[in-house]
Amino acid sequence: MQGNEMRLGVEAGDREFLVDLQKCGPATVQQLCDRQGVTPTAIRQRLTRLQDAHLVSRVALKGDRGRPSHSYALTTDGLRLIGDNYRDLALLLWEEITRIEEVDVRSRLIRRLRDQLVERYGREVHSASVKERLWELQGLLRTLGFDVEILDTDQGILPILRENTCPYHDLAAQDASICDLEQTVFAEVLGVPVNRTQCCRDGDRHCEFVPEVSVAT
């Protein structure tokens, strides 16, 4: 999951920084300072964090004696991140699927998509109890870039999974079936029915999913 885990280290402005680093090629701290007009300390702190997130690599440069010099460049994960913008393509593909007139064909494609998502999520969500699986699902979704959290309810009652922002905003605005698909995937992964009690598409501030289990097992 390294390629997904690295997203947790990304902060505001990191994408722009990575794009600039890619444009100028392998660069030293001083070169980046000159390009971006910030202090060496700020550049080093960002580079260290991005190295920890597997987005940037460091290579020692040969030179005169003294303090070692290094250049920095994007890793494969870094390149993937700055090019990871499939919004328009995803929107077009979903539109084409929902426009298929043959009901059986359309339903089969959506089922296959659902099954692929269930299989993908299921690799990381497999604890014995529903409550543990709910926490695993939250952790997985966060690594995938979802803004999600778990809301604790009364003692002995399963928590609520809340999406603070809709991950499929543009798709959902055109077709509510993407919301139904997500709800079905969560239910399959958790192994229990799931109710969607709030939905951004309906004007709510959040999307909330509540497992239909009264006692955490």
Stockholm file with secondary structure:
# STOCKHOLM 1.0

chainA/1-217         MQGNEMRLGVEAGDREFLVDLQKCGPATVQQLCDRQGVTPTAIRQRLTRLQDAHLVSRVALKGDRGRPSHSYALTTDGLRLIGDNYRDLALLLWEEITRIEEVDVRSRLIRRLRDQLVERYGREVHSASVKERLWELQGLLRTLGFDVEILDTDQGILPILRENTCPYHDLAAQDASICDLEQTVFAEVLGVPVNRTQCCRDGDRHCEFVPEVSVAT
#=GR chainA/1-217 SS CHHHHGGGGCCTTHHHHHHHHHHHCSBCHHHHHHHHTCCHHHHHHHHHHHHHTTSEEEEEECCSSSSCEEEEEECHHHHHHHTCCCHHHHHHHHHHHHTCSCHHHHHHHHHHHHHHHHHHHHTTCCCSSHHHHHHHHHHHHHHTTCCEEEECCSTTSCCEEEESSCTTHHHHHHCTHHHHHHHHHHHHHHTSCEEEEECGGGTCSSEEEEESCSSCC
#=GC SS_cons         CHHHHGGGGCCTTHHHHHHHHHHHCSBCHHHHHHHHTCCHHHHHHHHHHHHHTTSEEEEEECCSSSSCEEEEEECHHHHHHHTCCCHHHHHHHHHHHHTCSCHHHHHHHHHHHHHHHHHHHHTTCCCSSHHHHHHHHHHHHHHTTCCEEEECCSTTSCCEEEESSCTTHHHHHHCTHHHHHHHHHHHHHHTSCEEEEECGGGTCSSEEEEESCSSCC
//
